[in-house]
Amino acid sequence: MKQSRLKMYLSYGLIGGLMGYVVGRIGFGDYDELHQMFVLDDLRMLYAFAGAVALSMLAFILLARRIPKQEKFFQPGTIPGSMLFGFGWAVCGACPSMVFVQLGAGKIPAVMTMVGILLGVYLHKKAHARYFRWDTGSCVND
């Protein structure tokens, strides 16, 4: 492996580990904290997510000239897929990235979340190839 690639992987690992530590410490990987957000008992997480969305929108607005525009605004599966994603997140208390924070914190139920994510990706690939076949916008052509 080249020295520059090794440095890149080490820096990504360090940044990812630091981010995982921070989000774990503030409660983003805790099922009870996320459950309180979803039932509107504690709005701290909701405000944090809203702030992240606002900052992301600002960044995209500022970088809009450099980002190529898509021809289609929504893929046919965007709405049902988003609803399924949100439902799964509410049930298991983890989005796909938070499951790694939970696993790192030693939360054994996160193993089932990881199994669910992997099974869902596998089933989507099979169902999409057999029934839907619309352009997903992915650069991977299987």
Contact map, one row per residue, 1 for C-alpha under 8 A:
1110110000000000000000000000000000000000000000000000000000000000000000000000000000000000000000000000000000000000000000000000000000000000000000
1111110000000000000000000000000000000000000000000000000000000000000000000000000000000000000000000000000000000000000000000000000000000000000000
1111111000000000000000000000000000000000000000000000000000000000000000000000000000000000000000000000000000000000000000000000000000000000000000
0111111100000000000000000000000000000000000000000000000000000000000000000000000000000000000000000000000000000000000000000000000000000000000000
1111111110000000000000000000000000000000000000000000000000000000000000000000000000000000000000000000000000000000000000000000000000000000000000
1111111111000000000000000000000000000000000000000000000000000000000000000000000000000000000000000000000000000000000000000000000000000000000000
0011111111100000000000000000000000000000000000000000000000000000000000000000000000000000000000000000000000000000000000000000000000000000000000
0001111111110000000000000000000000000000000000000000000000000000000000000000000000000000000000000000000000000000000000000000000000000000000000
0000111111111000000000000000000000000000000000000000000000000000000000000000000000000000000000000000000000000000000000000000000000000000000000
0000011111111100000000000000000000000000000000000000000000000000000000000000000000000000000000000000000000000000000000000000000000000000000000
0000001111111110000000000000000000000000000000000000000000000000000000000000000000000000000000000000000000000000000000000000000000000000000000
0000000111111111000000000000000000000000000000000000000000000000000000000000000000000000000000000000000000000000000000000000000000000000000000
0000000011111111100000000000000000000000000000000000000000000000000000000000000000000000000000000000000000000000000000000000000000000000000000
0000000001111111110000000000000000000000000000000000000000000000000000000000000000000000000000000000000000000000000000000000000000000000000000
0000000000111111111000000000000000000000000000000000000000000000000000000000000000000000000000000000000000000000000000000000000000000000000000
0000000000011111111100000000000000000000000000000000000000000000000000000000000000000000000000000000000000000000000000000000000000000000000000
0000000000001111111110000000000000000000000000000000000000000000000000000000000000000000000000000000000000000000000000000000000000000000000000
0000000000000111111111000000000000000000000000000000000000000000000000000000000000000000000000000000000000000000000000000000000000000000000000
0000000000000011111111100000000000000000000000000000000000000000000000000000000000000000000000000000000000000000000000000000000000000000000000
0000000000000001111111110000000000000000000000000000000000000000000000000000000000000000000000000001100000000000000000000000000000000000000000
0000000000000000111111111000000000000000000000000000000000000000000000000000000000000000000000000000100000000000000000000000000000000000000000
0000000000000000011111111100000000000000000000000000000000000000000000000000000000000000000000000000000000000000000000000000000000000000000000
0000000000000000001111111111100000000000000000000000000000000000000000000000000000000000000000000000100000000000000000000000000000000000000000
0000000000000000000111111111110000000000000000000000000000000000000000000000000000000000000000000000110010000000000000000000000000000000000000
0000000000000000000011111111000000000000000000000000000000000000000000000000000000000000000000000000000000000000000000000000000000000000000000
0000000000000000000001111111000000000000000000000000000000000000000000000000000000000000000000000000000000000000000000000000000000000000000000
0000000000000000000000111111110011000000000000000000000000000000000000000000000000000000000000000000000000000000000000000000000000000000000000
0000000000000000000000111111110011000000000010000000000000000000000000000000000000000000000000000100000000000000000000000000000000000000000000
0000000000000000000000110011111001000000000000000000000000000000000000000000000000000000000011000110110000000000000000000000000000000000000000
0000000000000000000000010011111111000000000000000000000000000000000000000000000000000000000010000000010000000000000000000000000000000000000000
0000000000000000000000000000111111100000000000000000000000000000000000000000000000000000000111000000000000000000000000000000000000000000000000
0000000000000000000000000000011111110000000000000000000000000000000000000000000000000000000010000000000000000000000000000000000000000000000000
0000000000000000000000000011011111111000010010000000000000000000000000000000000000000000000000000000000000000000000000000000000000000000000000
0000000000000000000000000011111111111100000010000000000000000000000000000000000000000000010010000000000000000000000000000000000000000000000000
0000000000000000000000000000001111111110000000000000000000000000000000000000000000000000010010000000000000000000000000000000000000000000000000
0000000000000000000000000000000111111111111000000000000000000000000000000000000000000000000000000000000000000000000000000000000000000000000000
0000000000000000000000000000000011111111111111000000000000000000000000000000000000000000000000000000000000000000000000000000000000000000000000
0000000000000000000000000000000001111111100000000000000000000000000000000000000000000000010000000000000000000000000000000000000000000000000000
0000000000000000000000000000000000111111100000000000000000000000000000000000000000000000000000000000000000000000000000000000000000000000000000
0000000000000000000000000000000000011111111000000000000000000000000000000000000000000000000000000000000000000000000000000000000000000000000000
0000000000000000000000000000000000011111111000000000000000000000000000000000000000000000000000000000000000000000000000000000000000000000000000
0000000000000000000000000000000010011001111110000000000000000000000000000000000000000000000000000000000000000000000000000000000000000000000000
0000000000000000000000000000000000011001111111100000000000000000000000000000000000000000000000000000000000000000000000000000000000000000000000
0000000000000000000000000000000000001000011111110000000000000000000000000000000000000000000000000000000000000000000000000000000000000000000000
0000000000000000000000000001000011001000011111111000000000000000000000000000000000000000000000000000000000000000000000000000000000000000000000
0000000000000000000000000000000000001000001111111100000000000000000000000000000000000000000000000000000000000000000000000000000000000000000000
0000000000000000000000000000000000000000001111111110000000000000000000000000000000000000000000000000000000000000000000000000000000000000000000
0000000000000000000000000000000000000000000111111111000000000000000000000000000000000000000000000000000000000000000000000000000000000000000000
0000000000000000000000000000000000000000000011111111100000000000000000000000000000000000000000000000000000000000000000000000000000000000000000
0000000000000000000000000000000000000000000001111111110000000000000000000000000000000000000000000000000000000000000000000000000000000000000000
0000000000000000000000000000000000000000000000111111111000000000000000000000000000000000000000000000000000000000000000000000000000000000000000
0000000000000000000000000000000000000000000000011111111100000000000000000000000000000000000000000000000000000000000000000000000000000000000000
0000000000000000000000000000000000000000000000001111111110000000000000000000000000000000000000000000000000000000000000000000000000000000000000
0000000000000000000000000000000000000000000000000111111111000000000000000000000000000000000000000000000000000000000000000000000000000000000000
0000000000000000000000000000000000000000000000000011111111100000000000000000000000000000000000000000000000000000000000000000000000000000000000
0000000000000000000000000000000000000000000000000001111111110000000000000000000000000000000000000000000000000000000000000000000000000000000000
0000000000000000000000000000000000000000000000000000111111111000000000000000000000000000000000000000000000000000000000000000000000000000000000
0000000000000000000000000000000000000000000000000000011111111100000000000000000000000000000000000000000000000000000000000000000000000000000000
0000000000000000000000000000000000000000000000000000001111111110000000000000000000000000000000000000000000000000000000000000000000000000000000
0000000000000000000000000000000000000000000000000000000111111111000000000000000000000000000000000000000000000000000000000000000000000000000000
0000000000000000000000000000000000000000000000000000000011111111000000000000000000000000000000000000000000000000000000000000000000000000000000
0000000000000000000000000000000000000000000000000000000001111111100000000000000000000000000000000000000000000000000000000000000000000000000000
0000000000000000000000000000000000000000000000000000000000111111111000000000000000000000000000000000000000000000000000000000000000000000000000
0000000000000000000000000000000000000000000000000000000000011111111100000000000000000000000000000000000000000000000000000000000000000000000000
0000000000000000000000000000000000000000000000000000000000000111111100000000000000000000000000000000000000000000000000000000000000000000000000
0000000000000000000000000000000000000000000000000000000000000011111100000000000000000000000000000000000000000000000000000000000000000000000000
0000000000000000000000000000000000000000000000000000000000000011111110000000000000000000000000000000000000000000000000000000000000000000000000
0000000000000000000000000000000000000000000000000000000000000001111111000000000000000000000000000000000000000000000000000000000000000000000000
0000000000000000000000000000000000000000000000000000000000000000001111100000000000000000000000000000000000000000000000000000000000000000000000
0000000000000000000000000000000000000000000000000000000000000000000111111000000000000000000000000000000000000000000000000000000000000000000000
0000000000000000000000000000000000000000000000000000000000000000000011111000000000000000000000000000000000000000000000000000000000000000000000
0000000000000000000000000000000000000000000000000000000000000000000001111110000000000000000000000000000000000000000000000000000000000000000000
0000000000000000000000000000000000000000000000000000000000000000000001111110000000000000000000000000000000000000000000000000000000000000000000
0000000000000000000000000000000000000000000000000000000000000000000000011111110000000000000000000000000000000000000000000000000000000000000000
0000000000000000000000000000000000000000000000000000000000000000000000011111110000000000000000000000000000000000000000000000000000000011000000
0000000000000000000000000000000000000000000000000000000000000000000000000111111000000000000000000000000000000000000000000000000000000100000000
0000000000000000000000000000000000000000000000000000000000000000000000000111111110000000000000000000000000000000000000000000000000000000000000
0000000000000000000000000000000000000000000000000000000000000000000000000111111111000000000000000000000000000000000000000000000000000000000000
0000000000000000000000000000000000000000000000000000000000000000000000000001111111100000000000000000000000000000000000000000000000000000000000
0000000000000000000000000000000000000000000000000000000000000000000000000000111111110000000000000000000000000000000000000000000000000000000000
0000000000000000000000000000000000000000000000000000000000000000000000000000111111111000000000000000000000000000000000000000000000000000000000
0000000000000000000000000000000000000000000000000000000000000000000000000000011111111100000000000000000000000000000000000000000000000000000000
0000000000000000000000000000000000000000000000000000000000000000000000000000001111111110000000000000000000000000000000000000000000000000000000
0000000000000000000000000000000000000000000000000000000000000000000000000000000111111111000000000000000000000000000000000000000000000000000000
0000000000000000000000000000000000000000000000000000000000000000000000000000000011111111100000000000000000000000000000000000000000000000000000
0000000000000000000000000000000000000000000000000000000000000000000000000000000001111111110000000000000000000000000000000000000000000000000000
0000000000000000000000000000000000000000000000000000000000000000000000000000000000111111111000000000000000000000000000000000000000000000000000
0000000000000000000000000000000000000000000000000000000000000000000000000000000000011111111110000000000000000000000000000000000000000000000000
0000000000000000000000000000000000000000000000000000000000000000000000000000000000001111111111100000000000000000000000000000000000000000000000
0000000000000000000000000000000001100100000000000000000000000000000000000000000000000111111111000000000000000000000000000000000000000000000000
0000000000000000000000000000000000000000000000000000000000000000000000000000000000000011111110000000000000000000000000000000000000000000000000
0000000000000000000000000000001000000000000000000000000000000000000000000000000000000001111111000000000000000000100000000000000000000000000000
0000000000000000000000000000111101100000000000000000000000000000000000000000000000000001111111100000000000000000000000000000000000000000000000
0000000000000000000000000000101000000000000000000000000000000000000000000000000000000000110111111110000000000000100000000000000000000000000000
0000000000000000000000000000000000000000000000000000000000000000000000000000000000000000100011111110000000000000000000000000000000000000000000
0000000000000000000000000000000000000000000000000000000000000000000000000000000000000000000001111111000000000000010010000000000000000000000000
0000000000000000000000000000000000000000000000000000000000000000000000000000000000000000000001111111100000000000000000000000000000000000000000
0000000000000000000000000001100000000000000000000000000000000000000000000000000000000000000001111111110000000000000000000000000000000000000000
0000000000000000000000000000100000000000000000000000000000000000000000000000000000000000000001111111111000000100110000000000000000000000000000
0000000000000000000100000000000000000000000000000000000000000000000000000000000000000000000000011111111100000000000000000000000000000000000000
0000000000000000000110110000100000000000000000000000000000000000000000000000000000000000000000001111111110000000000000000000000000000000000000
0000000000000000000000010000110000000000000000000000000000000000000000000000000000000000000000000111111111100100000000000000000000000000000000
0000000000000000000000000000000000000000000000000000000000000000000000000000000000000000000000000011111111110110000000000000000000000000000000
0000000000000000000000000000000000000000000000000000000000000000000000000000000000000000000000000001111111100000000000000000000000000000000000
0000000000000000000000010000000000000000000000000000000000000000000000000000000000000000000000000000111111100000000000000000000000000000000000
0000000000000000000000000000000000000000000000000000000000000000000000000000000000000000000000000000011111110000000000000000000000000000000000
0000000000000000000000000000000000000000000000000000000000000000000000000000000000000000000000000000011111111110000000000000000000000000000000
0000000000000000000000000000000000000000000000000000000000000000000000000000000000000000000000000000001001111111000000000000000000000000000000
0000000000000000000000000000000000000000000000000000000000000000000000000000000000000000000000000000000000111111100000000000000000000000000000
0000000000000000000000000000000000000000000000000000000000000000000000000000000000000000000000000010011000111111110000000000000000000000000000
0000000000000000000000000000000000000000000000000000000000000000000000000000000000000000000000000000001000111111111000000000000000000000000000
0000000000000000000000000000000000000000000000000000000000000000000000000000000000000000000000000000000000011111111100000000000000000000000000
0000000000000000000000000000000000000000000000000000000000000000000000000000000000000000000101000010000000001111111110000000000000000000000000
0000000000000000000000000000000000000000000000000000000000000000000000000000000000000000000000010010000000000111111111000000000000000000000000
0000000000000000000000000000000000000000000000000000000000000000000000000000000000000000000000000000000000000011111111100000000000000000000000
0000000000000000000000000000000000000000000000000000000000000000000000000000000000000000000000000000000000000001111111110000000000000000000000
0000000000000000000000000000000000000000000000000000000000000000000000000000000000000000000000010000000000000000111111111000000000000000000000
0000000000000000000000000000000000000000000000000000000000000000000000000000000000000000000000000000000000000000011111111100000000000000000000
0000000000000000000000000000000000000000000000000000000000000000000000000000000000000000000000000000000000000000001111111110000000000000000000
0000000000000000000000000000000000000000000000000000000000000000000000000000000000000000000000000000000000000000000111111111000000000000000000
0000000000000000000000000000000000000000000000000000000000000000000000000000000000000000000000000000000000000000000011111111100000000000000000
0000000000000000000000000000000000000000000000000000000000000000000000000000000000000000000000000000000000000000000001111111110000000000000000
0000000000000000000000000000000000000000000000000000000000000000000000000000000000000000000000000000000000000000000000111111111000000000000000
0000000000000000000000000000000000000000000000000000000000000000000000000000000000000000000000000000000000000000000000011111111100000000000000
0000000000000000000000000000000000000000000000000000000000000000000000000000000000000000000000000000000000000000000000001111111110000000000000
0000000000000000000000000000000000000000000000000000000000000000000000000000000000000000000000000000000000000000000000000111111111000000000000
0000000000000000000000000000000000000000000000000000000000000000000000000000000000000000000000000000000000000000000000000011111111110000000000
0000000000000000000000000000000000000000000000000000000000000000000000000000000000000000000000000000000000000000000000000001111111111100000000
0000000000000000000000000000000000000000000000000000000000000000000000000000000000000000000000000000000000000000000000000000111111111000000000
0000000000000000000000000000000000000000000000000000000000000000000000000000000000000000000000000000000000000000000000000000011111111000000000
0000000000000000000000000000000000000000000000000000000000000000000000000000000000000000000000000000000000000000000000000000001111111000000000
0000000000000000000000000000000000000000000000000000000000000000000000000000000000000000000000000000000000000000000000000000001111111100000000
0000000000000000000000000000000000000000000000000000000000000000000000000000000000000000000000000000000000000000000000000000000111111110000000
0000000000000000000000000000000000000000000000000000000000000000000000000001000000000000000000000000000000000000000000000000000100011111000000
0000000000000000000000000000000000000000000000000000000000000000000000000010000000000000000000000000000000000000000000000000000000001111110000
0000000000000000000000000000000000000000000000000000000000000000000000000010000000000000000000000000000000000000000000000000000000000111110000
0000000000000000000000000000000000000000000000000000000000000000000000000000000000000000000000000000000000000000000000000000000000000011111000
0000000000000000000000000000000000000000000000000000000000000000000000000000000000000000000000000000000000000000000000000000000000000011111110
0000000000000000000000000000000000000000000000000000000000000000000000000000000000000000000000000000000000000000000000000000000000000000111110
0000000000000000000000000000000000000000000000000000000000000000000000000000000000000000000000000000000000000000000000000000000000000000011111
0000000000000000000000000000000000000000000000000000000000000000000000000000000000000000000000000000000000000000000000000000000000000000011111
0000000000000000000000000000000000000000000000000000000000000000000000000000000000000000000000000000000000000000000000000000000000000000000111
